[in-house]
């Protein structure tokens, strides 16, 4: 026997049609609007409760989920009757059932579900579960509220995708804000003239970081002297002289490999090669950091030189200039901002590296007053590392924050300078 | 005229030598790593990949560190790949011009933050946060390492995949829009699949960074040489290839040194291969669109 749905539907239909009457049309928008706001609120609440480790309470959780469930229910009814969309409603119905189920399940979850019974060393806490579900259900809630708003067209898919993308970009930016913000707030207080001009004393509890700053500057300077000419020269060869062939291929592959070599492996190599030759010294540190920055500089310079169009070179040859004259007078000048940008970026990387120099160039205390090539130095990253190890044993936390502040300041201002140079002196052809 | 030619030729050779320096560097690195690690490989053979590292018994097999590197990298990629790709798509396709000009340098700056600073914040703030959140005894764990590495790999993945997405020619996108696809459908069905080789280069590059990262990981991972039981227990302390080198190289003697150099060789091979593969993929997408 065929069930006549029309009979059952009719009375409801008239009821809902009166609810969504043309004169009363805003009710649909109102429901969608409220459920959008609630879903957004759930996402934000979920993130905050995960971040600040608080549980929002059984009753509140239940109320939020039930409200969302009811709103979704209205949206389903509306879409079914008014928009005549039947096939696409399935996921929405499932979602609503899940929401109602969670309204029961989440508050009933025990405060602490111990994973140690499965030999894992953690527990699942209620607030974490609830915040995870708040975020997930919130995101789906937004997407399902957008659907009826745009009559289930492909536009609605686009907007829910955009919403997810915006959430992710916020998630990317939050750690950055946390890092910069924490270092700024905790570190800026420790910066005094004494801190910048005195040497380290009493395991870093007192005194300042003058020698580590000087050491780091020496490293940067030395690296610039060695790796800039090497890197730019290599880039000129690869772009201007190389005509393919096996040797050039090998050079390119080795640059790729060198770019990938982990910094600690550079450190191991330097320990095996430079330390027997030069001892633990500034020179060893400069050499290993130069090797580390070389591929960065080669790549950036290559890119900058390749951006110079061939017509300029041909114009120079046509006037009778030799290859070297062309490179020196015609190719390098417009490529220079790009080359310098890459070079400075490389130096910024060198300034912050700890792993390559920790065995080969640095001491925590007792570097000579005037840095010498063949004696060890003190460097900021290594100083910070030592302070991190001392936290708990000595009163160094304030100084560690201040050191991190100075280190981050040096590295970020180097990077910012290079970005500014790139934007300001960009040559367009 | 002849003098001029000689000079030109000499300059050419000087540049060639400058370029060939990187060959020598890679050769030297490989040579010294292998020669310093050979005793460890001779002593243990393939059993060096077992998990047994004990200073008092003088046994140094690096399996646990290899396992730690694998689990931490997988965790980092679970965080970094979806977020990074979403960020790249947002930056290159959706963000308005002004937002892009602000966000792009910010993400480049994020890439410039030294790993020791990440490690410092990880060891102080992240670890303190994880203890109450997961009811841990100590916060230094694979989970902390994976979180830190995930954040550190993000900017690389974002900026390289952003370049790849930007390299997709406008004609393709406009053709898709012209037949009535929405912007999102165009991204999903045209832009993203076209840029896929550049995007995989970005992912491999980010993975290489995660595997080779040292200071941040060694400060948050706990540095215990063991494989947890059960192996997927990411809340356990552990160690990675890089962290074990950073922590023990200072006081290592004899066989321990050789085993640490063996860790270095393995890192070099893994990350070097990844670097080559990702650069080949990157060049492929550049070549694909250069012709037209």
Boltz contact constraints between the chains, C-beta under 6 A:
constraints:
  - contact:
      token1: [A, 53]
      token2: [B, 132]
      max_distance: 6.0
  - contact:
      token1: [A, 53]
      token2: [B, 133]
      max_distance: 6.0
  - contact:
      token1: [A, 119]
      token2: [B, 230]
      max_distance: 6.0
  - contact:
      token1: [A, 120]
      token2: [B, 233]
      max_distance: 6.0
  - contact:
      token1: [A, 121]
      token2: [B, 235]
      max_distance: 6.0
  - contact:
      token1: [A, 121]
      token2: [B, 236]
      max_distance: 6.0
  - contact:
      token1: [A, 122]
      token2: [B, 134]
      max_distance: 6.0
  - contact:
      token1: [A, 122]
      token2: [B, 136]
      max_distance: 6.0
  - contact:
      token1: [A, 122]
      token2: [B, 235]
      max_distance: 6.0
  - contact:
      token1: [A, 123]
      token2: [B, 135]
      max_distance: 6.0
  - contact:
      token1: [A, 154]
      token2: [B, 182]
      max_distance: 6.0
  - contact:
      token1: [A, 158]
      token2: [B, 182]
      max_distance: 6.0
  - contact:
      token1: [A, 158]
      token2: [B, 184]
      max_distance: 6.0
  - contact:
      token1: [A, 161]
      token2: [B, 184]
      max_distance: 6.0
  - contact:
      token1: [A, 165]
      token2: [B, 86]
      max_distance: 6.0
  - contact:
      token1: [A, 165]
      token2: [B, 90]
      max_distance: 6.0
  - contact:
      token1: [A, 168]
      token2: [B, 83]
      max_distance: 6.0
  - contact:
      token1: [A, 168]
      token2: [B, 86]
      max_distance: 6.0
  - contact:
      token1: [A, 169]
      token2: [B, 87]
      max_distance: 6.0
  - contact:
      token1: [A, 169]
      token2: [B, 90]
      max_distance: 6.0
  - contact:
      token1: [A, 171]
      token2: [B, 83]
      max_distance: 6.0
  - contact:
      token1: [A, 172]
      token2: [B, 83]
      max_distance: 6.0
  - contact:
      token1: [A, 172]
      token2: [B, 87]
      max_distance: 6.0
  - contact:
      token1: [A, 172]
      token2: [B, 154]
      max_distance: 6.0
  - contact:
      token1: [A, 175]
      token2: [B, 151]
      max_distance: 6.0
  - contact:
      token1: [A, 176]
      token2: [B, 110]
      max_distance: 6.0
  - contact:
      token1: [A, 179]
      token2: [B, 121]
      max_distance: 6.0
  - contact:
      token1: [A, 230]
      token2: [B, 18]
      max_distance: 6.0
  - contact:
      token1: [A, 230]
      token2: [B, 21]
      max_distance: 6.0
  - contact:
      token1: [A, 233]
      token2: [B, 15]
      max_distance: 6.0
  - contact:
      token1: [A, 233]
      token2: [B, 18]
      max_distance: 6.0
  - contact:
      token1: [A, 234]
      token2: [B, 18]
      max_distance: 6.0
  - contact:
      token1: [A, 234]
      token2: [B, 19]
      max_distance: 6.0
  - contact:
      token1: [A, 236]
      token2: [B, 15]
      max_distance: 6.0
  - contact:
      token1: [A, 237]
      token2: [B, 15]
      max_distance: 6.0
  - contact:
      token1: [A, 237]
      token2: [B, 16]
      max_distance: 6.0
  - contact:
      token1: [A, 237]
      token2: [B, 19]
      max_distance: 6.0
  - contact:
      token1: [A, 238]
      token2: [B, 19]
      max_distance: 6.0
  - contact:
      token1: [A, 241]
      token2: [B, 12]
      max_distance: 6.0
  - contact:
      token1: [A, 241]
      token2: [B, 15]
      max_distance: 6.0
  - contact:
      token1: [A, 251]
      token2: [B, 19]
      max_distance: 6.0
  - contact:
      token1: [A, 254]
      token2: [B, 22]
      max_distance: 6.0
  - contact:
      token1: [A, 254]
      token2: [B, 23]
      max_distance: 6.0
  - contact:
      token1: [A, 254]
      token2: [B, 26]
      max_distance: 6.0
  - contact:
      token1: [A, 255]
      token2: [B, 22]
      max_distance: 6.0
  - contact:
      token1: [A, 256]
      token2: [B, 275]
      max_distance: 6.0
  - contact:
      token1: [A, 256]
      token2: [B, 276]
      max_distance: 6.0
  - contact:
      token1: [A, 256]
      token2: [B, 279]
      max_distance: 6.0
  - contact:
      token1: [A, 257]
      token2: [B, 26]
      max_distance: 6.0
  - contact:
      token1: [A, 257]
      token2: [B, 272]
      max_distance: 6.0
  - contact:
      token1: [A, 257]
      token2: [B, 275]
      max_distance: 6.0
  - contact:
      token1: [A, 258]
      token2: [B, 22]
      max_distance: 6.0
  - contact:
      token1: [A, 258]
      token2: [B, 26]
      max_distance: 6.0
  - contact:
      token1: [A, 259]
      token2: [B, 275]
      max_distance: 6.0
  - contact:
      token1: [A, 260]
      token2: [B, 208]
      max_distance: 6.0
  - contact:
      token1: [A, 260]
      token2: [B, 271]
      max_distance: 6.0
  - contact:
      token1: [A, 260]
      token2: [B, 272]
      max_distance: 6.0
  - contact:
      token1: [A, 260]
      token2: [B, 275]
      max_distance: 6.0
  - contact:
      token1: [A, 262]
      token2: [B, 212]
      max_distance: 6.0
  - contact:
      token1: [A, 262]
      token2: [B, 267]
      max_distance: 6.0
  - contact:
      token1: [A, 262]
      token2: [B, 271]
      max_distance: 6.0
  - contact:
      token1: [A, 263]
      token2: [B, 214]
      max_distance: 6.0
  - contact:
      token1: [A, 264]
      token2: [B, 214]
      max_distance: 6.0
  - contact:
      token1: [A, 264]
      token2: [B, 242]
      max_distance: 6.0
  - contact:
      token1: [A, 264]
      token2: [B, 245]
      max_distance: 6.0
  - contact:
      token1: [A, 264]
      token2: [B, 246]
      max_distance: 6.0
  - contact:
      token1: [A, 265]
      token2: [B, 264]
      max_distance: 6.0
  - contact:
      token1: [A, 265]
      token2: [B, 267]
      max_distance: 6.0
  - contact:
      token1: [A, 265]
      token2: [B, 268]
      max_distance: 6.0
  - contact:
      token1: [A, 268]
      token2: [B, 264]
      max_distance: 6.0
  - contact:
      token1: [A, 269]
      token2: [B, 29]
      max_distance: 6.0
  - contact:
      token1: [A, 269]
      token2: [B, 32]
      max_distance: 6.0
  - contact:
      token1: [A, 272]
      token2: [B, 32]
      max_distance: 6.0
  - contact:
      token1: [A, 272]
      token2: [B, 36]
      max_distance: 6.0
  - contact:
      token1: [A, 273]
      token2: [B, 32]
      max_distance: 6.0
  - contact:
      token1: [A, 291]
      token2: [B, 25]
      max_distance: 6.0
  - contact:
      token1: [A, 322]
      token2: [B, 8]
      max_distance: 6.0
  - contact:
      token1: [A, 323]
      token2: [B, 8]
      max_distance: 6.0
  - contact:
      token1: [A, 324]
      token2: [B, 8]
      max_distance: 6.0
  - contact:
      token1: [A, 324]
      token2: [B, 11]
      max_distance: 6.0
  - contact:
      token1: [A, 348]
      token2: [B, 112]
      max_distance: 6.0
  - contact:
      token1: [A, 352]
      token2: [B, 114]
      max_distance: 6.0
  - contact:
      token1: [A, 354]
      token2: [B, 116]
      max_distance: 6.0
  - contact:
      token1: [A, 354]
      token2: [B, 215]
      max_distance: 6.0
  - contact:
      token1: [A, 355]
      token2: [B, 214]
      max_distance: 6.0
  - contact:
      token1: [A, 355]
      token2: [B, 215]
      max_distance: 6.0
  - contact:
      token1: [A, 359]
      token2: [B, 249]
      max_distance: 6.0
  - contact:
      token1: [A, 381]
      token2: [B, 116]
      max_distance: 6.0
  - contact:
      token1: [A, 384]
      token2: [B, 116]
      max_distance: 6.0
  - contact:
      token1: [A, 385]
      token2: [B, 116]
      max_distance: 6.0
  - contact:
      token1: [A, 388]
      token2: [B, 120]
      max_distance: 6.0
  - contact:
      token1: [A, 388]
      token2: [B, 123]
      max_distance: 6.0
  - contact:
      token1: [A, 404]
      token2: [B, 117]
      max_distance: 6.0
  - contact:
      token1: [A, 404]
      token2: [B, 120]
      max_distance: 6.0
  - contact:
      token1: [A, 408]
      token2: [B, 117]
      max_distance: 6.0
  - contact:
      token1: [A, 411]
      token2: [B, 112]
      max_distance: 6.0
  - contact:
      token1: [A, 411]
      token2: [B, 114]
      max_distance: 6.0
  - contact:
      token1: [A, 412]
      token2: [B, 109]
      max_distance: 6.0
  - contact:
      token1: [A, 415]
      token2: [B, 109]
      max_distance: 6.0
  - contact:
      token1: [A, 415]
      token2: [B, 112]
      max_distance: 6.0
  - contact:
      token1: [A, 419]
      token2: [B, 105]
      max_distance: 6.0
